Amino acid sequence: MSTAETLPTTQRRTAPTLALPVRLAVRQLRSGLSGFVVFLLCLALGVMVIATVGMLARSLATGLERQGRYIIGGDIALARMHARATTAEREALGRIATLSETATMRAMARTKGGADQMLIELKSVDQSYPLVGQVTLAEQARLAPAIAGAGAAVEPILLERLGLKVGDDIEIGQATFTIRAVVEKEPDGIGDRLTYGPRVFVSLESLEKTALVAPGALVRWRYALALPEPASADDAALQSARDRLKTALPESGFTIADRSDPSPQVRKTLERLRQFLTLIGLTALIVGGVGVANAVGHFVDRRRRTIAAMRALGASSRQVVLTFLTQIMAMAALGVGIGLVGGSLVPVLLVSAFGDALPIAVESGVSAGALLTATGYGLLVALLFSLWPLSRAERISPAVLFRDEVGEVSGWPPRWAIAATLGLALTLALIAVLSADARLIALWFCLAVVVVFLVFIALGMAVTWVARRLPRPRRPELAIAIRSIAAPGGLARSVVLSLGLGLSLLVAVALTDVSLVAELQGKLPEDAPDYYVLDVKKSEIGGLRDVIAKAAPDALVKEAPMLRGRLVRLGERAVETIKAPPEAEWVLNGDRGITYAKDLPEGSKLVSGTWWAEGYDGPPLVSFEADLARMLDLKLGDKVTVNILGRNVEAKIASLRELDWDSLAINFVMVFSPNTLAGAPHNLLATIKLPAGTTLSQEAALARAMSRAFPTATAIRVRDAIDAFATVFAKVMTAIRVAGGVTLIAGALVLAGALATAQRRRVKEAVILRTLGATRGRILLAHALEYAILALATAGFAVALGSLAAWLALSQVIDVPFTFSVGAVVQTLALSAGLVLAFGALGTWQILRARPVPVLRSE
């Protein structure tokens, strides 16, 4: 008895059943990549985008981790607002590691005599700074000699704006400094807050002469610690040092960062940008999935006789599907591989071209996680869009062998294909949502893609349905165009679906960008102040009002007490343990502006609780912003602990308020009862609203007058602050636009594939028309009209859906007024028409080049 005869029946059947499709697939793959070029390009493009985004994000994150010591200027960095470390605190820090002290604050730099001035970021350092790395100065100068005595090192933009040069003097506060060097790069700049002016370095000894440092001044004191070798490279030693810090300074109010995570805010920003760009890359991959489906459908149609022969020889439906699925997934693996190679190379090219512009050195290398993510997405999308058209192979019968032409296989696919497709789509969405930090946004993003996808499928069907029922136009070219749109194998569905999703995304991004820029740089709210004035001493507010009244008699001046504090606990929950929603995390990170008030501040609306009575002298109370309280799970009666001036203050929430943040007026998340903070040293924050018609020269005169009279106060022009933020925002939007543009490229590839699929039928139609007397010009015009109709229909719906998506994102998520831009709409129409007409013209030109006789003979 043979070995095969001794095997169980199921085992004897299963092995050949699985092996035969693989052998047949391998044999058919020898025919090459014919018909799979668009398939490969669509997959490769989407995978490349996802891999590129992942690799760049990982490279930046790795750079942050590996350069942690240089970014924070040591192994551990502590920071606190207002209060400089006491002698005891500095001694405790010095016992743990080598110590360096710096102080940063916003101030005004003036030319000699106060003729011109600008906002600066003043950084005062001791002789040990920096413990790690070095400040790079022009002409290889050294920082310590440059800032010794009354010296200063400044960034180049200050020289340009104030018309100064090295050797000139500038006034800061009540001191005069000589510019001795130009700063090119500082090692720990990325760890500082967002800056609104150029950096100016002076010594700590010189800072005292400016009189800027006074009780309540907004100074950020920072202490860098460098562990001795080899402990600086030992994670256990780092953790031990952090534990000793917590023991030595249990309630000091310092925020602490170390080299393992030197800038949590930067890391979170990079991670969220990566997740968002990955979602856009996934959208491009899904758009390319339409090309995958078209290519698979065309592949099945071209193999009709092969499938019929297999069925005639006894192959089951399962064997046929497995044979071709093996071929398709082999091609998918090749496309994914091409995308991974591109995704590994593009970051290298980008870093080599733009790496110097980044604030940190990017650590090049291959990220296995990014490659695995891109591979998983690529294979899932390939399988998702292949099963539906591939399942048509089950309904091809052996009768095809005895007929020259048969109609298209129509109808719904089998149940297994529908179930598998839905399961794969759900899996893809779950992976995208669960891998995102902002899962709600990712969920809405996925739902929006599905809705838009279904809308354009329906639109393609509707365009075809309408074209079939339109009366025949008298103009022959238009009649041919409409008949082509109405044809069962026409291009309507492919064109509408391939371009619709990409164009909708671009419209949404463009309108979101326009709306945000309009909010940032457009018309400010009617009641928005023109200037914020920081560090106004309580004894100076009367004099400041007099100076403003003299320079701008009708100006409106408001002031409020201003301190900085850091939330330490919400109830019994330590802030470090709270997983807050992304839109509320900023409240828990770092220090926040706080104030106290006798009455409900202007612009606030009490929504629950009661305001404290006049003269209240009981336990500390606080009024909290209502939306943030809801997101942080706070309610009336809960207690919050805030570290102010190095002391923990616990207060009970007495009320919740709604704030009009858009007004840019004086708003605080937390307003305390006066008895809580009135005795604490603090300065005032003042706002100035200038009368309508105030000229720039009048504004400048007012700023100079305030600076001369109150050299320790800092005036920030609201418009300049908005412009500084808009510059950063523009760079982020550029990255989003580039990623969004990839979806349009994917749509163009799908369109090219659709045209190639319809090439044979269109050549035959063109030959018949030419035989009947049609000129090349008329055929070209007929095709141009067809493409123009489809482009306009697609662009119109893309504008509508993109506008709706932008409105929802702006009104429901970002809370910014929606601004409709005709320019963005025109751009969309131009892109849509241009792409369709360009590819259509190329396809028509190839059709018109075909010779009639060979085509007719082949039929």
Secondary structure, DSSP 8 states (H G I E B T S, - for coil): --HHHHS-HHHHHHHHHHHHHHHHHHHHHTT-STT-HHHHHHHHHHHHHHHHHHHHHHHHHHHHHHTHHHHHTSSEEEEEES----HHHHHHHHHHSEEEEEEEEEEEEEETTSSSEEEEEEEEE-TT--SSS--EEGGG--HHHHHSTTEEEE-HHHHHHHT--TT-EEEETTEEEEEEEEEEE-TTGGGS---SS-EEEEEHHHHHHHT---TT---EEEEEEE--TTGGG-HHHHHHHHHHHHHHSTTS--EEEETTSS-HHHHHHHHHHHHHHHHHHHHHHHHHHHHHHHHHHHHHHHTHHHHHHHHHTT--HHHHHHHHHHHHHHHHHHHHHHHHHHHHHHHHHHHHHHGGGSSS-------HHHHHHHHHHHHHHHHHHHHHHHGGGGG--GGGGG-S------S---HHHHHHHHHHHHHHHHHHHHT-SSHHHHHHHHHHHHHHHHHHHHHHHHHHHHHHHS---SSHHHHHHHHHHHSTT-SHHHHHHHHHHHHHHHHHHHHHHHHHHHHHHS---TT--SEEEEEE-GGGHHHHHHHHHHH-TT-EEEEEEEEEEEEEEETTEEGGG----GGGHHHHSS-EEEEE-SS--TTEEEEEE----TT--SS-EEEEEHHHHHHTT--TT-EEEEEETTEEEEEEEEEEEEE-GGG-SS--SEEE-HHHHTTS--EEEEEEE--TT--HHHHHHHHHHHHHH-TT-EEEEHHHHHHHHHHHHHHHHHHHHHHHHHHHHHHHHHHHHHHHHTHHHHHHHHHHHHHTT--HHHHHHHHHHHHHHHHHHHHHHHHHHHHHHHHHIIIIII-------HHHHHHHHHHHHHHHHHHHHHHHHHHHTS-HHHHHHH-
